[in-house]
Amino acid sequence: MEAAARHAHFAGTVMVVGRLRTASIRACAPLGVSS
């Protein structure tokens, strides 16, 4: 049970990090293009 919970937590963390990274890339892309 611990391994399953740990895997679920890890998968959720990866999803959150991926979303934040994608959001930051989208936010910075226009600035990079304009400058």
MDTraj code that builds the backbone (N, CA, C; nanometers):
import mdtraj as md
import numpy as np

residues = "MET GLU ALA ALA ALA ARG HIS ALA HIS PHE ALA GLY THR VAL MET VAL VAL GLY ARG LEU ARG THR ALA SER ILE ARG ALA CYS ALA PRO LEU GLY VAL SER SER".split()
xyz = np.array([
    [0.0840, -0.1208, 0.0000],
    [0.0000, 0.0000, 0.0000],
    [0.0874, 0.1256, 0.0000],
    [0.1967, 0.1214, 0.0746],
    [0.2832, 0.2401, 0.0788],
    [0.3421, 0.2693, -0.0591],
    [0.3834, 0.1615, -0.1284],
    [0.4434, 0.1814, -0.2603],
    [0.3421, 0.2423, -0.3563],
    [0.2179, 0.1960, -0.3503],
    [0.1147, 0.2492, -0.4403],
    [0.0882, 0.3964, -0.4103],
    [0.0803, 0.4299, -0.2814],
    [0.0561, 0.5695, -0.2444],
    [0.1734, 0.6565, -0.2866],
    [0.2933, 0.6040, -0.2695],
    [0.4131, 0.6802, -0.3070],
    [0.4152, 0.7038, -0.4574],
    [0.3790, 0.5998, -0.5347],
    [0.3774, 0.6133, -0.6802],
    [0.2728, 0.7161, -0.7229],
    [0.1547, 0.7127, -0.6586],
    [0.0487, 0.8085, -0.6928],
    [0.0945, 0.9505, -0.6604],
    [0.1598, 0.9682, -0.5465],
    [0.2085, 1.1006, -0.5072],
    [0.3150, 1.1485, -0.6056],
    [0.4047, 1.0576, -0.6462],
    [0.5103, 1.0937, -0.7403],
    [0.4502, 1.1343, -0.8742],
    [0.3509, 1.0561, -0.9214],
    [0.2868, 1.0876, -1.0494],
    [0.2175, 1.2235, -1.0418],
    [0.1519, 1.2517, -0.9291],
    [0.0852, 1.3804, -0.9135],
    [0.1859, 1.4943, -0.9125],
    [0.2992, 1.4736, -0.8466],
    [0.4026, 1.5771, -0.8419],
    [0.4571, 1.6047, -0.9814],
    [0.4796, 1.4985, -1.0586],
    [0.5308, 1.5155, -1.1947],
    [0.4309, 1.5943, -1.2790],
    [0.3015, 1.5642, -1.2624],
    [0.1991, 1.6366, -1.3390],
    [0.1991, 1.7846, -1.3029],
    [0.2096, 1.8146, -1.1733],
    [0.2081, 1.9547, -1.1289],
    [0.3309, 2.0280, -1.1815],
    [0.4473, 1.9641, -1.1713],
    [0.5709, 2.0278, -1.2189],
    [0.5618, 2.0524, -1.3693],
    [0.5085, 1.9554, -1.4421],
    [0.4937, 1.9712, -1.5868],
    [0.4016, 2.0877, -1.6209],
    [0.2930, 2.1003, -1.5458],
    [0.1997, 2.2112, -1.5721],
    [0.2652, 2.3448, -1.5430],
    [0.3369, 2.3533, -1.4304],
    [0.4026, 2.4793, -1.3954],
    [0.5079, 2.5152, -1.5000],
    [0.5829, 2.4145, -1.5445],
    [0.6875, 2.4401, -1.6439],
    [0.6249, 2.4881, -1.7740],
    [0.5165, 2.4207, -1.8170],
    [0.4491, 2.4611, -1.9407],
    [0.3946, 2.6027, -1.9274],
    [0.3354, 2.6331, -1.8119],
    [0.2790, 2.7668, -1.7908],
    [0.3888, 2.8724, -1.7934],
    [0.5025, 2.8438, -1.7311],
    [0.6115, 2.9416, -1.7278],
    [0.6698, 2.9616, -1.8672],
    [0.6786, 2.8529, -1.9454],
    [0.7298, 2.8646, -2.0824],
    [0.6343, 2.9505, -2.1651],
    [0.5038, 2.9280, -2.1504],
    [0.4055, 3.0069, -2.2252],
    [0.4099, 3.1529, -2.1830],
    [0.4358, 3.1780, -2.0542],
    [0.4392, 3.3154, -2.0044],
    [0.5648, 3.3875, -2.0532],
    [0.6764, 3.3151, -2.0630],
    [0.8040, 3.3772, -2.0999],
    [0.8233, 3.3844, -2.2511],
    [0.7562, 3.2984, -2.3263],
    [0.7771, 3.2935, -2.4712],
    [0.7504, 3.4289, -2.5377],
    [0.6375, 3.4966, -2.5104],
    [0.6133, 3.6269, -2.5744],
    [0.7212, 3.7288, -2.5391],
    [0.7705, 3.7260, -2.4155],
    [0.8752, 3.8197, -2.3751],
    [1.0026, 3.7921, -2.4539],
    [1.0353, 3.6644, -2.4700],
    [1.1557, 3.6282, -2.5442],
    [1.1450, 3.6687, -2.6904],
    [1.0246, 3.6562, -2.7465],
    [1.0063, 3.6911, -2.8876],
    [1.0137, 3.8421, -2.9056],
    [0.9516, 3.9182, -2.8141],
    [0.9480, 4.0637, -2.8280],
    [1.0858, 4.1241, -2.8036],
    [1.1645, 4.0632, -2.7161],
    [1.2978, 4.1164, -2.6866],
    [1.3991, 4.0493, -2.7775],
])
top = md.Topology()
chain = top.add_chain()
for i, resn in enumerate(residues, 1):
    res = top.add_residue(resn, chain, resSeq=i)
    for name in ("N", "CA", "C"):
        top.add_atom(name, md.element.get_by_symbol(name[0]), res)
traj = md.Trajectory(xyz[None], top)
